[in-house]
Amino acid sequence: MAWSLSFVLIAACALLASGVSAAPSKTAVKPRSQELRDAIEEYRVRFDELHKEKDQFLQFARTGLWATVRAMNEEVLQDMGETRNIVEYGFDDVRLDISLLIVEGNHNEQCLLDLVYEIVEEKVQLGQEISRCADDTTDAKDSLPESFYEFLNLLQRLSNSIAETTLYTFVSQNSVNDPERHLEFLEEAFEETDRAWNEEALPLVQFELDAMEYNRPLIVADSAQCLQEINDRQQAFEDSIRERIPSCL
């Protein structure tokens, strides 16, 4: 059974709340070089843990997106399959009745054959209408997750960069001559990175997931309405053919 989107978000947020360790305590006494190096190494570990946590959240988001798209596809395909069967086999009874009348020889054969040709032509047109419904639904379905996938890919690149933050700072910061400033920079970078993910990125991910879940039944309903018009047209055409059979006497 696919997880609901709300469960995905709750699980992901719980993971984030539990996974980040407390910041290294600051001391009023100026730390020795070894202590500074240890603190910098601790931040390297913490950045790596933060990266792993964000990766897990992104995986939750992808799972939620995949589940929504899959459920939508299944509902749409079921409706399309039912309509296809109606178009493919819905005229079988009336065509059989016409065939029996031709065999009996009491009706105008050419008139009856013309009705059969009309049925064949109508089936082709109904098939084209099914394809049109499918194309419109596909466009609507694809437009929803496309921007979300791009957003997730961007967050994935940002998440990957988190693990390399400490390494990058050895290039941008003068760790040898001023390790204290290097440590301060890491503290600030960690706090800002964690804040940006929790207060900016994650709410946007939740919004996108909610939008997907909101639009899913709307797209399915639009597809069903399009297909229902085809079903109604098939039935109306069959009724018309039956009404015209007596005119072939």
C-alpha positions as CSV (number, residue, x, y, z in Angstrom):
1,M,0.0,0.0,0.0
2,A,1.5,3.4,-1.0
3,W,2.2,5.8,1.8
4,S,0.0,9.0,1.9
5,L,1.7,12.3,1.3
6,S,0.9,13.5,4.8
7,F,2.6,10.4,6.3
8,V,5.7,11.1,4.1
9,L,5.9,14.6,5.3
10,I,5.4,13.6,9.0
11,A,8.1,10.9,8.7
12,A,10.5,13.2,7.0
13,C,10.0,16.1,9.5
14,A,10.4,13.7,12.4
15,L,13.7,12.5,10.9
16,L,14.9,16.0,10.6
17,A,13.9,16.9,14.1
18,S,15.8,13.9,15.6
19,G,18.9,13.7,13.4
20,V,20.8,17.0,14.0
21,S,23.1,16.9,16.9
22,A,23.7,19.9,19.2
23,A,26.3,22.4,18.2
24,P,29.7,22.1,19.7
25,S,29.8,24.1,22.9
26,K,31.8,27.3,22.8
27,T,34.3,28.0,25.6
28,A,35.3,31.3,27.1
29,V,38.9,30.2,27.1
30,K,40.7,30.5,23.8
31,P,41.0,26.9,22.5
32,R,44.3,25.4,21.6
33,S,45.1,24.4,18.0
34,Q,44.2,20.8,18.6
35,E,40.9,21.7,20.1
36,L,40.1,23.9,17.1
37,R,41.0,21.1,14.8
38,D,38.8,18.7,16.7
39,A,35.9,21.2,16.6
40,I,36.4,21.7,12.8
41,E,36.4,17.9,12.4
42,E,33.2,17.7,14.4
43,Y,31.5,20.1,12.1
44,R,32.7,18.0,9.1
45,V,30.8,15.1,10.7
46,R,27.8,17.2,11.4
47,F,27.6,18.6,7.8
48,D,27.9,15.0,6.5
49,E,25.0,13.9,8.8
50,L,23.0,16.9,7.7
51,H,23.6,15.9,4.1
52,K,22.4,12.3,4.7
53,E,19.3,13.5,6.5
54,K,18.3,15.9,3.6
55,D,19.0,13.0,1.1
56,Q,16.5,10.9,3.1
57,F,13.9,13.6,3.0
58,L,14.3,14.0,-0.7
59,Q,13.9,10.3,-1.1
60,F,10.6,10.5,0.9
61,A,9.5,13.3,-1.4
62,R,10.3,11.3,-4.5
63,T,8.4,8.4,-3.1
64,G,5.4,10.5,-2.4
65,L,5.5,12.0,-5.9
66,W,5.9,8.6,-7.5
67,A,2.9,7.2,-5.5
68,T,0.7,10.1,-6.5
69,V,1.6,9.8,-10.2
70,R,1.2,6.1,-10.2
71,A,-2.3,6.3,-8.5
72,M,-3.3,8.9,-11.1
73,N,-2.1,6.8,-14.0
74,E,-3.9,3.7,-12.7
75,E,-7.2,5.5,-12.4
76,V,-6.9,7.2,-15.8
77,L,-5.9,3.9,-17.5
78,Q,-8.8,2.0,-16.0
79,D,-11.3,4.6,-17.3
80,M,-9.7,4.6,-20.8
81,G,-9.7,0.8,-20.9
82,E,-13.5,0.7,-20.1
83,T,-14.2,3.3,-22.9
84,R,-12.0,1.4,-25.4
85,N,-13.9,-1.8,-24.7
86,I,-17.2,0.1,-25.2
87,V,-16.0,1.4,-28.6
88,E,-14.4,-1.9,-29.6
89,Y,-17.3,-4.2,-28.7
90,G,-20.3,-2.0,-28.1
91,F,-21.5,-2.3,-31.7
92,D,-21.3,-6.1,-31.8
93,D,-24.9,-6.8,-31.0
94,V,-26.3,-4.4,-33.6
95,R,-23.9,-5.6,-36.2
96,L,-25.0,-9.2,-35.4
97,D,-28.7,-8.2,-35.8
98,I,-27.9,-6.6,-39.2
99,S,-26.0,-9.7,-40.3
100,L,-29.0,-11.9,-39.4
101,L,-31.3,-9.7,-41.4
102,I,-29.0,-9.9,-44.4
103,V,-29.0,-13.7,-44.2
104,E,-32.8,-13.8,-44.0
105,G,-33.0,-11.8,-47.3
106,N,-36.1,-9.9,-46.4
107,H,-34.4,-6.4,-46.3
108,N,-32.5,-4.3,-48.7
109,E,-29.0,-5.7,-48.4
110,Q,-27.1,-2.6,-49.6
111,C,-29.1,-0.4,-47.2
112,L,-28.0,-2.7,-44.3
113,L,-24.4,-2.8,-45.5
114,D,-24.4,1.0,-45.6
115,L,-25.3,1.0,-41.9
116,V,-22.4,-1.4,-41.2
117,Y,-20.0,0.9,-43.1
118,E,-21.3,3.8,-41.0
119,I,-20.6,1.8,-37.8
120,V,-17.0,1.1,-38.9
121,E,-16.4,4.8,-39.7
122,E,-17.9,5.8,-36.4
123,K,-15.6,3.4,-34.5
124,V,-12.6,5.0,-36.2
125,Q,-13.7,8.5,-35.1
126,L,-14.4,7.4,-31.6
127,G,-11.0,5.8,-31.4
128,Q,-9.5,9.2,-32.5
129,E,-11.5,10.9,-29.7
130,I,-10.0,8.4,-27.2
131,S,-6.6,9.4,-28.4
132,R,-7.4,13.1,-28.0
133,C,-8.6,12.5,-24.4
134,A,-5.4,10.6,-23.7
135,D,-3.2,13.3,-25.1
136,D,-4.9,16.0,-23.1
137,T,-4.7,14.0,-19.9
138,T,-1.0,13.1,-20.5
139,D,-0.2,16.8,-21.0
140,A,-2.0,17.7,-17.8
141,K,-0.3,14.8,-15.8
142,D,3.2,15.6,-17.1
143,S,3.0,19.3,-16.4
144,L,2.4,18.7,-12.7
145,P,5.5,16.7,-11.7
146,E,7.9,18.2,-14.3
147,S,8.7,21.4,-12.3
148,F,8.7,19.4,-9.1
149,Y,11.3,17.0,-10.4
150,E,13.5,20.0,-11.4
151,F,13.1,21.5,-7.9
152,L,14.0,18.1,-6.3
153,N,17.1,17.8,-8.6
154,L,18.2,21.3,-7.5
155,L,17.7,20.4,-3.9
156,Q,19.7,17.2,-4.5
157,R,22.6,19.2,-5.8
158,L,22.4,21.5,-2.8
159,S,22.3,18.5,-0.5
160,N,25.3,17.0,-2.1
161,S,27.2,20.2,-1.6
162,I,26.5,20.2,2.1
163,A,28.8,17.2,2.6
164,E,31.6,19.1,1.0
165,T,31.1,22.4,2.9
166,T,34.0,21.8,5.4
167,L,36.4,20.9,2.6
168,Y,35.4,24.0,0.6
169,T,36.0,26.2,3.6
170,F,39.7,25.1,3.8
171,V,40.0,26.9,0.5
172,S,38.0,30.0,1.3
173,Q,39.1,30.3,5.0
174,N,42.7,30.7,6.3
175,S,42.5,27.8,8.7
176,V,46.3,27.7,9.3
177,N,46.6,31.3,10.5
178,D,43.1,31.9,11.8
179,P,41.5,28.6,12.8
180,E,39.1,30.4,15.2
181,R,37.6,32.4,12.3
182,H,37.4,29.1,10.3
183,L,35.4,27.6,13.2
184,E,33.1,30.6,13.4
185,F,32.5,30.4,9.7
186,L,31.5,26.7,10.0
187,E,29.2,27.5,12.9
188,E,27.4,30.2,10.9
189,A,27.3,28.1,7.8
190,F,25.8,25.2,9.6
191,E,23.1,27.2,11.3
192,E,22.2,29.0,8.1
193,T,22.1,25.8,6.0
194,D,19.9,24.1,8.6
195,R,17.6,27.1,8.8
196,A,17.3,27.5,5.0
197,W,16.3,23.8,4.6
198,N,13.8,23.8,7.4
199,E,12.2,27.2,6.9
200,E,12.5,27.6,3.1
201,A,13.1,24.4,1.2
202,L,11.0,21.9,3.1
203,P,7.9,24.1,3.1
204,L,8.2,24.4,-0.7
205,V,8.5,20.6,-1.0
206,Q,5.4,20.2,1.1
207,F,3.5,22.7,-1.0
208,E,4.4,20.9,-4.2
209,L,3.4,17.5,-2.8
210,D,0.1,19.0,-1.6
211,A,-0.5,20.5,-5.0
212,M,0.1,17.2,-6.6
213,E,-2.4,15.5,-4.3
214,Y,-4.9,18.3,-4.8
215,N,-4.7,18.2,-8.6
216,R,-4.7,14.4,-9.0
217,P,-8.5,13.9,-8.6
218,L,-9.2,16.9,-10.8
219,I,-7.1,15.5,-13.7
220,V,-8.8,12.1,-13.2
221,A,-12.2,13.7,-13.2
222,D,-11.5,15.7,-16.4
223,S,-10.3,12.6,-18.1
224,A,-13.4,10.7,-17.0
225,Q,-15.6,13.4,-18.3
226,C,-13.9,13.4,-21.7
227,L,-14.3,9.6,-21.9
228,Q,-17.9,9.7,-20.8
229,E,-18.7,11.9,-23.7
230,I,-17.4,9.2,-26.0
231,N,-19.4,6.5,-24.2
232,D,-22.6,8.6,-24.6
233,R,-21.8,9.3,-28.3
234,Q,-21.3,5.5,-28.9
235,Q,-24.7,4.7,-27.3
236,A,-26.5,7.5,-29.2
237,F,-25.0,6.3,-32.5
238,E,-26.0,2.7,-31.8
239,D,-29.5,3.8,-31.0
240,S,-29.6,5.8,-34.2
241,I,-28.6,2.7,-36.2
242,R,-31.3,0.6,-34.6
243,E,-33.9,3.2,-35.4
244,R,-32.9,3.2,-39.1
245,I,-32.9,-0.6,-39.6
246,P,-36.6,-0.7,-40.3
247,S,-36.1,1.8,-43.2
248,C,-34.1,-0.9,-45.0
249,L,-37.2,-3.1,-45.6
